[in-house]
Amino acid sequence: MAILDERGHWELDRGDELEAALLSGLGKRGGRALIISTSARDDTHPFSRWIDDPVTGSFVQEHRPPIGLPADDADSLLLANPGAAFGIGNSVDWLQDQARRCIARGGSALTSLRLHNRNERVSGESRDLLITLDEWLGCEADTLPSRDGSVVIGIDLGGSASMTAAAICWPATGRLECRGTFPAAPSLLDRGQADGVSGRYVEMLDRGELSVLGDRTVPVAAWLTEVLRHVADCNILAITADRYKQAELGEAMQRAGVRAPVVWRGQGFRDGGEDCERFRRACFDGQVIASPSLLLRSAFADAVTLRDPANNLKLAKARSTGRIDAAAATVLAVAQGARITAQPKQRARALWV
């Protein structure tokens, strides 16, 4: 018998080699392996695959609470630490004290608690996340403000592999809606396997957060028409997008007959730094309100920021197969909405003759 402890946190390459060597030796002798660990950081990790796609003859036992609960929730702490009720391991009181301390500290301390003590499958990315899970959960609400006022639309165009996403922001109320789109081939399930997120894309489709359009690529003009149909009853203050795709999006807007102001933004440290900071400030000030969204949770889990020597930010992926298109579109829309609302309102002047 081989006991592989904390397999979810082994170094990937060397850990995979060691696991393969051990299992190969066990197979020659009819042996058994006991693989024990708290959750790995994402669905792509080999330990997560053991749980999500069990092989024939294996037995899986998992104690993972639902995502989105408060870190100091006693019931979910007991679910993640079942031995605590019987005096095994850390007590519930100790776990709650640690949770409250990490809630007060926030940032990486709270992420580490969710990963190691609450057994949640959350990103343990050590680089600077655009926004942490708990910070984003503070922006989610079951009841959204009404669709009153004008809208700002943020667009992130993808290719054959990337997602195409649109974020719609109502600056006056803070309401945010976001939708993603993939082409039909390959299927969402195959894409999920290739991107290491298993059936997450299929679940997003079932929740109405993701759609399929086109064959190998998303037809931009037809997709843009669908986006505008969703806000047909609203006045569009601006459409904002990455200037890298300016020619492609501009042609599609002409074909779709779009008549709205367009703001082109860069994704480097200059424009990106301002947009990321405005987005963060809006989230922290309670000016972003969205429905619980697996699409956005998944995107923000893979969205990190890189800093230049002057401490300016730009958005980047935490992993090569991560899909942060929805996060990029959201940052563009919210930041542009913040710029619009920050402009002073002009007062009418009386002219005496």
N, C-alpha and C positions, 0 to 999 in steps of 0.2 A: 504493500500500500504506500502511496505517496500523498502527503498532505501539502497542498499549495496554499499558504496563508497570505492574505492580502493581495490576491492575484490581480485585483482591479487597479493596483497602484504600482505594479512592477514597471520598470523601464520597458518601453514597447518592444524594441528590436531584440534586446538580450533576453527579455522576459518571454517573448514568443519562442526563441531558440531553446531556452531552458524547458519550457512547457512541452515543446515537441520532443525533446530528448527524453523527458520523463515518461510521457505517454507512450512513446515508441518502446521504451524498455518494459513498461507495464504490459503492453500488448503481447509481448513475447512470452510472458509468464502468466497470463490470465489475471493480471492484477487489477486494482481499483485505485482511483484517484479521488481525493476529497478536496475540492476547491472552495476555499472560504475567503470572503472579502466583503467589505462595504462596497457600495456601488462604485462603478467606474465613472469617469467624467462624462461620457457620451455613449451613444448607441453603437459607435464604431469600434469600441474597445473589444478585444477578444473575450474578456470576462462578460461583457454585456451580451455578446453573441451566444455564449454558453447558455445564458438565461432566456434570451428571446427566441433562439432557434435550437432547442435541446436536441441532442442526437439520440438515436435509438438506444435504449438501455440506461439512460441517465435519469436522475431524479433531481428536480429543482425545487428549492425552498427559498422564497424571497420575502423579506420584510421591508417593503418600501412604501411610505405613505404617499397619498396623492400630492401633486404639486400645487403650490399656491397657498398652503396653509401658513398661519403665523409660526415663526420659528420656535416659540415657547409653548405651542399647543400641546397639552399634556397627553391627550389621546394618541396623537400621531407620534409623539416621542416614545410612548409605550409600544406602538406598532413597529417602530424602527428598532427598538431595544426591548424585545419581549422578555429577556431575562431580568430586567429591572424590577418587575413585579415580584420576583422570587429571590431578590437579593443577589442576583448574579450581575456582575459588571457595575456600571455607574447607576446610581439611584436616580429616580425621576426628579427629586428635588435638586440634585447636583446638575442634571441636564437642563432643567429650567433656569437655574442660576446662570449657567454658561450661556444659554440662549439669550437671556435678558442682557448679559454683558455684551454679547456680540451684536445684538440689536442696537445697543447704544453706540457701539463702535462703528457698525456698518461696514461697507466695503468688503475687502477680502476676508475679514474675520467672520462675517456673517455667511459668506459663500463657503468658507471652510467648514463651518459648523453644519451647514446643510449637507455638505458632501460626506463628512466623516462621522458626525453624530446623529444626523437625521436620515442617513442612508439614501439621500435623494440623488438622482442622476443629473447633477448640474455641473456646468463647466467650472473646472478648477484653474482656468487660465490665469497665469500669473501676470500677464501683460495688462495694461490699463483697459478694462472693459468700457465701452461707451456708456453703458448703464447696467447696473447689476440686476439680478433677478428680483430682489426685494424692492429695489427702487422702481422697477417697471411695474411690479404688482401694485404699487401704490397709485399707479395711473389707471388701473383697470377698475371698472365699475359695472354692476349688473344693469343699472339704469343710466342711459346716456342723455345728455341735453338734447333738446329738439334741433332739427335741421333748419335753424333760423339763421338768417344773414348770408353773406357771401362766402365763397369757398376758395381755398388755395389747393391746387393739385400738384403733388410731387410725383415725378415719373423717373423710374429707373429701367431702361431698356436692357433686355438680355439677348443672348444669342441662341444657339441651338441647345446648349447645355445649361445656361443660366436661366434664372427665372426673370420674367418681366413683371414689374410691380408698380402699383399706383397707390399713393396715400392721399386721402382727401381730408383736409383740415378746415374746420369752421373757426377762424380766429376769435370771433366774438364770444363764443361759448366754450371753446376748447375741445369740442367733439372731434374725434379722429376715427376714420374708417380706412382700412387697408385691405387690398386684394392682390393676390399673385396669380400669374398665369404661366403655364408650361405648354409647349407643343405636345401633340398626341404621341409622337414616337421619339424615344421609347416610352413605354407605359409609366405611369406614376409609381407603380410598385417596383419596376426595374430601376427607375431613377433613384428611388429611396434606397435600394440595395447598393447601388453604385456610390451614392453620397453618404452611405453609412448611417442612415436614419430609419432603416427598416420600413415600416408601413406608415410613417408619419405623413407623407404627402397624401396618401389615400385618406387618412383621417382628416386632414385639412380640407380635402374635397368634400367629404361627408358633412363637415361643419360649415360649408359654404364660404370658406376663406380662400380657396384655391379653385381655379378653373382651368380647363383645357381648351386651346384654340389653335387651329392650324395643324400641319403635319409635322415637318421637321423643324420649322421655326414659327414663331408667333407673327402673324401678319399685323404689322404695326397700325396701319390705318383702320382695319376692322376692329382691332383691340381698342384703339383710341375712341372709336365710335361707341363701343360698349361702355367705356369709362364715362364718357360724356352723357350717355343716356341715363346713367345712374344719378347724375346731378342735373338733369334737364330742368328741374324747377328752381335751380339756384343760380345766382349771378356769380360768374367766375372772376375773382379778383386777379388771379395770375396762375399760369402754369409754369412750374420750375423744373429744370432738368439739367443733367450733366452736359456741358458744352462739347464733350468728346463725341457725343452722338447727335450733335446739332444738325448735321446735314440729313441724316436718316429720319430723325423726328420731325424736322421742318418739312420734308417732302410728304410725310404721312399726314401732317396737320393740314397741308394744302389739299390732299386727296380727300380727307375727311371733312373739309370745309370748316375748320376750327377758326373761330374769331375770338381770340382772347389774348391779353398781354402775356408774353413769354419772357421769363427771366432765366438766363443761362448761368450756371454756376460751375466752377471748377471743383475737382476732387482732391486738389493738393492742399498744402498747408495754409495757403492764404484764404481761399473761400471755405475750405473744409474746416479750418480751425474756428472760424466765426460761426458756421452752421452747427457744428457739434456743440459749441458752448451755448448757443441760443437754445438748441434743443434740450440740453441738460437743464438749463435754467428754467425753461418752461415746465419741464417734468417736475422739478423740485418745488416750483411755485404752485403746483396744482392746476396748471393751465392746459394740461393734456389729459383727456378723458376718453378711454377706449373700452370696448367690450373685451372680456377675456378672449384672447386670441392665441392659438397655438402657432399660427404663422409668425406673429411678432415675437412671441417668446423664443421660438426657435432661431429667428434672425438675430435677436439681440444677444443670445447665448454665444453666437459666433462672431459678433461685431466687437472688435477691439480698436483702440486708437494708438497711432504711432506719434511720437513727439520729436520735433526738430530741436536744435540747440536753443532756440528762443522760446521753447515750450509751447509752440503751436501744434495743433492736433490735425490728424487726418484719419479718415475711416479706413479700416483694413480688415481682412478675414483672419480669424484665429486659426483656421485650418483650410487647406486648399480646396476641399470639396464643400466647405460651408457656403450656404446661400444667404447672403446678407442684403439681397436686393430690396426686400420689404423694409429693412432698417434704413437703407440709404434713401429710399423714397420718402420715408417718414421724416427723416432728418431734414430733407430739402423742404417738405411742405410746412413743417412746424416752424423752422427757422424763418422762412419767408413770411409766414403768418405773423411771427413775432416782430419782424421788421415793419410790416404794414401797421400793426396796432401801436407800435412805438412812435410812429410819425405824428407830429402835432397836428391837431385838427384846425384847419384854417377857419377863421371867423369872417363873417361878411362885414364889409366896410361900407360906411355911408359916405357918399360923395356929395359935398355941398357945392353948389354952383352959384 
